[in-house]
Amino acid sequence: MAGAIAYVLGWITGVAMYVLEDDEFVQFHAKQSIALSVVGFAAFIGLFVVFLMLGRVPFVGGIFRLLLGLLSPLLGLAGLALTAFLAYKAYEGERYKLPVIGDYVASM
């Protein structure tokens, strides 16, 4: 259960579970939750910067704003679904690793 809790509020519960729990399984999921939150935040900032830069270009900016306006909610839902999936896997007792993030976290 503690492994699943690590995903509930992203990096906040990830740090809390990493500090509070001494179990290696819980700490793996806590580190993966923290890493996923950092990657998600960096992607959000990257999209925002690109939006600011391309949003000012005539014609291309309008198309880009429209596409980003349509894709942003879908990307948010995909992130929420991924987090829920990881919490479920942790709740089931499975040490599910994300392709890149999980390998990085497992080597720490």
C-alpha positions in Angstrom: 0.0 0.0 0.0 2.8 2.4 0.8 4.3 1.9 -2.7 1.0 3.0 -4.2 0.7 6.0 -1.9 4.1 7.3 -3.3 2.3 8.1 -6.5 -0.8 9.9 -5.1 0.6 13.4 -5.0 3.6 13.0 -7.2 6.9 14.1 -5.8 5.4 15.2 -2.4 4.2 11.7 -1.4 7.2 10.3 -3.2 9.6 12.2 -0.9 7.5 11.4 2.1 7.4 7.6 1.4 11.2 7.6 0.6 12.0 9.3 4.0 9.4 7.4 6.1 9.6 3.9 4.8 12.8 1.7 5.1 11.5 -0.9 2.7 13.4 -1.2 -0.6 10.2 -1.9 -2.6 8.6 1.3 -1.3 11.7 3.3 -1.9 11.9 2.1 -5.5 8.3 3.3 -6.2 9.0 6.5 -4.3 12.1 7.3 -6.4 10.2 6.4 -9.6 7.3 8.7 -8.5 9.8 11.6 -7.9 11.5 11.0 -11.2 8.2 10.8 -13.1 7.1 14.1 -11.5 10.4 15.8 -12.5 10.1 14.5 -16.1 6.5 15.6 -16.3 7.3 19.1 -15.0 10.2 19.5 -17.4 8.0 18.4 -20.3 5.4 21.0 -19.2 7.9 23.8 -19.0 9.4 22.7 -22.4 6.0 22.8 -24.0 5.2 26.2 -22.4 8.5 27.7 -23.7 7.9 26.3 -27.2 4.3 27.7 -27.0 5.6 31.1 -26.1 8.2 31.1 -28.9 6.0 29.7 -31.7 2.8 31.4 -30.5 4.1 34.7 -31.8 4.9 33.5 -35.3 2.1 34.6 -37.7 -0.1 31.7 -39.0 2.2 29.0 -37.6 1.5 30.4 -34.1 -2.3 30.1 -34.5 -2.0 26.5 -35.7 0.4 25.6 -33.0 -1.8 27.2 -30.3 -4.8 25.2 -31.6 -2.9 21.9 -31.6 -1.5 22.5 -28.2 -4.9 23.5 -26.9 -6.3 20.2 -28.1 -3.3 18.1 -27.0 -2.7 19.6 -23.5 -5.8 17.9 -21.9 -5.0 14.6 -23.6 -1.4 14.7 -22.3 -2.7 15.6 -18.8 -5.1 12.6 -18.9 -2.3 10.3 -20.2 -0.1 11.4 -17.3 -2.9 10.8 -14.8 -3.6 7.4 -16.4 0.1 6.4 -16.2 0.3 7.5 -12.5 -2.9 5.5 -11.7 -1.4 2.5 -13.5 1.8 2.7 -11.6 0.0 3.1 -8.3 -2.1 0.0 -9.1 1.0 -2.0 -10.0 2.6 -0.9 -6.7 -0.5 -1.8 -4.8 -0.5 -5.3 -6.4 3.1 -5.7 -5.2 4.7 -5.6 -8.6 7.9 -3.8 -9.1 7.0 -2.3 -12.5 9.7 -0.2 -14.1 9.1 2.5 -16.7 11.4 2.0 -19.7 13.9 4.9 -19.1 13.0 6.3 -15.7 12.7 2.9 -14.0 16.1 1.8 -15.2 17.6 5.1 -14.0 15.9 4.8 -10.6 16.8 1.1 -10.2 20.5 1.9 -10.7 20.4 4.5 -7.8 
